[in-house]
């Protein structure tokens, strides 16, 4: 065994003139979770789902901004900060072209980190990614011409996938889940409604039949709160789709810089391939279905669940309820040590006396071992055997 996560084996002997079959890395970028798959020929060898921490980064930056603003309002001696002419002309104070928020840039950098790992552990020959999550132009104007799949097998897949994500895979009228949903016009076509995506929603068959061609105001006349929520949700853009659309070209450019051939596909093509092969809905299966796929065989049914946890914070103090820093507070969580303690870092996965889990090293005394389903126990450092060093991710 060469590595535990992702599980990698290595031969103990050298094979002269070895020419392993190339592996294609397939990526299905998502706002919260990205699907990963390794495909060799017509076989899916490995699958993984990478959960990002962009929302955590956004919340922490917002908290830091609020605390800083609160402290500045209490510092009466602080002089106002005016922008001088030199500062206005200073390019360093302007956001450069292509700038991404830290929560969005994190997604790109995390995917590229795993891309480098795949190239290190497997004979990667090409890359395929889902570049276009939703074809917004076609959905806003269904009569647009020049799109090959508009009148082909993919007709309707882009719109249906967008609506499933926007409405949470629920019936907009009764909230039913886990049953077939139909695309429904909020304002019926017979009463002047259009095919624009802002006039479409999802409904189960009973609700769709009960509504018929009634105006939505008449159908929900006894439920004004539900009517207001539906009308508001219909015009609201999909935040997750906007996040994916903001980072897709940055990720595509970064993948091109690897020097490997990169192909791209749409979300509608991915869903079409997955349904044609009879696969269930999963991020790693979506990744395997990206691009032009004829037939694939799953050689695994247990994807590796990866969660980004970070490498520890740079915060050197804790704060009180007023946002004022209190350093060296007794019992407060401290920053992770930069240097290892007796060769160990906090979060390393190790084994000791039949137990396996993450450890917390201490400068003096025994180390604490946190095994799943058991209370933390302490063992001397000499009893630990390393399994996987902490790399900022949690695995399941």
PESULLIN-V564492 format. One record per residue. N is the residue number from 0. RES is the residue in one letter. OMEGA is omega in whole degrees, 0 to 359 (999 if undefined). Layout:
N&RES&OMEGA + N&RES&OMEGA
//
This chain:
0&X&181 + 1&X&181 + 2&X&182 + 3&X&182 + 4&X&349 + 5&X&186 + 6&X&185 + 7&X&175 + 8&X&181 + 9&X&179 + 10&X&179 + 11&X&179 + 12&X&181 + 13&X&178 + 14&X&181 + 15&X&178 + 16&X&179 + 17&X&179 + 18&X&181 + 19&X&178 + 20&X&182 + 21&X&180 + 22&X&177 + 23&X&176 + 24&X&180 + 25&X&187 + 26&X&173 + 27&X&185 + 28&X&178 + 29&X&180 + 30&X&180 + 31&X&183 + 32&X&178 + 33&X&177 + 34&X&180 + 35&X&179 + 36&X&174 + 37&X&184 + 38&X&177 + 39&X&184 + 40&X&178 + 41&X&182 + 42&X&173 + 43&X&186 + 44&X&188 + 45&X&177 + 46&X&179 + 47&X&177 + 48&X&185 + 49&X&179 + 50&X&183 + 51&X&177 + 52&X&180 + 53&X&179 + 54&X&178 + 55&X&177 + 56&X&179 + 57&X&181 + 58&X&180 + 59&X&176 + 60&X&177 + 61&X&178 + 62&X&179 + 63&X&179 + 64&X&180 + 65&X&179 + 66&X&179 + 67&X&180 + 68&X&179 + 69&X&179 + 70&X&181 + 71&X&178 + 72&X&181 + 73&X&180 + 74&X&185 + 75&X&182 + 76&X&184 + 77&X&181 + 78&X&177 + 79&X&182 + 80&X&178 + 81&X&179 + 82&X&179 + 83&X&180 + 84&X&179 + 85&X&180 + 86&X&179 + 87&X&181 + 88&X&182 + 89&X&183 + 90&X&182 + 91&X&182 + 92&X&179 + 93&X&177 + 94&X&181 + 95&X&179 + 96&X&183 + 97&X&181 + 98&X&176 + 99&X&175 + 100&X&181 + 101&X&180 + 102&X&177 + 103&X&179 + 104&X&179 + 105&X&181 + 106&X&181 + 107&X&183 + 108&X&179 + 109&X&178 + 110&X&180 + 111&X&175 + 112&X&180 + 113&X&175 + 114&X&177 + 115&X&179 + 116&X&179 + 117&X&180 + 118&X&180 + 119&X&188 + 120&X&185 + 121&X&179 + 122&X&183 + 123&X&180 + 124&X&182 + 125&X&181 + 126&X&174 + 127&X&181 + 128&X&175 + 129&X&187 + 130&X&183 + 131&X&179 + 132&X&179 + 133&X&178 + 134&X&187 + 135&X&182 + 136&X&180 + 137&X&181 + 138&X&179 + 139&X&180 + 140&X&184 + 141&X&182 + 142&X&182 + 143&X&183 + 144&X&177 + 145&X&178 + 146&X&188 + 147&X&188 + 148&X&185 + 149&X&180 + 150&X&183 + 151&X&183 + 152&X&184 + 153&X&181 + 154&X&178 + 155&X&183 + 156&X&180 + 157&X&182 + 158&X&182 + 159&X&180 + 160&X&178 + 161&X&181 + 162&X&177 + 163&X&179 + 164&X&184 + 165&X&184 + 166&X&173 + 167&X&180 + 168&X&179 + 169&X&172 + 170&X&184 + 171&X&186 + 172&X&182 + 173&X&179 + 174&X&181 + 175&X&179 + 176&X&175 + 177&X&177 + 178&X&181 + 179&X&180 + 180&X&181 + 181&X&176 + 182&X&187 + 183&X&178 + 184&X&178 + 185&X&171 + 186&X&187 + 187&X&178 + 188&X&182 + 189&X&180 + 190&X&174 + 191&X&179 + 192&X&183 + 193&X&176 + 194&X&179 + 195&X&185 + 196&X&178 + 197&X&178 + 198&X&182 + 199&X&175 + 200&X&179 + 201&X&179 + 202&X&174 + 203&X&185 + 204&X&179 + 205&X&180 + 206&X&179 + 207&X&179 + 208&X&181 + 209&X&180 + 210&X&180 + 211&X&178 + 212&X&177 + 213&X&170 + 214&X&183 + 215&X&178 + 216&X&179 + 217&X&182 + 218&X&181 + 219&X&181 + 220&X&180 + 221&X&181 + 222&X&183 + 223&X&180 + 224&X&178 + 225&X&178 + 226&X&180 + 227&X&181 + 228&X&181 + 229&X&181 + 230&X&178 + 231&X&180 + 232&X&182 + 233&X&182 + 234&X&182 + 235&X&177 + 236&X&180 + 237&X&185 + 238&X&181 + 239&X&178 + 240&X&178 + 241&X&179 + 242&X&179 + 243&X&180 + 244&X&180 + 245&X&185 + 246&X&188 + 247&X&183 + 248&X&176 + 249&X&178 + 250&X&180 + 251&X&178 + 252&X&179 + 253&X&178 + 254&X&178 + 255&X&181 + 256&X&177 + 257&X&181 + 258&X&179 + 259&X&176 + 260&X&183 + 261&X&175 + 262&X&184 + 263&X&177 + 264&X&181 + 265&X&177 + 266&X&178 + 267&X&177 + 268&X&179 + 269&X&181 + 270&X&179 + 271&X&179 + 272&X&182 + 273&X&179 + 274&X&180 + 275&X&179 + 276&X&175 + 277&X&180 + 278&X&176 + 279&X&179 + 280&X&177 + 281&X&184 + 282&X&183 + 283&X&175 + 284&X&174 + 285&X&179 + 286&X&180 + 287&X&182 + 288&X&181 + 289&X&174 + 290&X&180 + 291&X&184 + 292&X&175 + 293&X&179 + 294&X&180 + 295&X&177 + 296&X&180 + 297&X&176 + 298&X&178 + 299&X&175 + 300&X&180 + 301&X&178 + 302&X&175 + 303&X&180 + 304&X&186 + 305&X&178 + 306&X&178 + 307&X&182 + 308&X&182 + 309&X&182 + 310&X&183 + 311&X&183 + 312&X&176 + 313&X&181 + 314&X&186 + 315&X&178 + 316&X&176 + 317&X&186 + 318&X&176 + 319&X&184 + 320&X&178 + 321&X&180 + 322&X&179 + 323&X&183 + 324&X&174 + 325&X&184 + 326&X&175 + 327&X&177 + 328&X&183 + 329&X&177 + 330&X&182 + 331&X&177 + 332&X&181 + 333&X&178 + 334&X&179 + 335&X&179 + 336&X&180 + 337&X&181 + 338&X&179 + 339&X&178 + 340&X&183 + 341&X&179 + 342&X&183 + 343&X&174 + 344&X&178 + 345&X&180 + 346&X&176 + 347&X&177 + 348&X&184 + 349&X&180 + 350&X&179 + 351&X&176 + 352&X&176 + 353&X&179 + 354&X&181 + 355&X&180 + 356&X&179 + 357&X&186 + 358&X&174 + 359&X&182 + 360&X&178 + 361&X&181 + 362&X&179 + 363&X&176 + 364&X&185 + 365&X&176 + 366&X&178 + 367&X&179 + 368&X&180 + 369&X&179 + 370&X&182 + 371&X&176 + 372&X&181 + 373&X&178 + 374&X&178 + 375&X&179 + 376&X&183 + 377&X&178 + 378&X&176 + 379&X&184 + 380&X&183 + 381&X&182 + 382&X&186 + 383&X&174 + 384&X&184 + 385&X&176 + 386&X&180 + 387&X&180 + 388&X&181 + 389&X&179 + 390&X&178 + 391&X&181 + 392&X&172 + 393&X&187 + 394&X&177 + 395&X&999
//
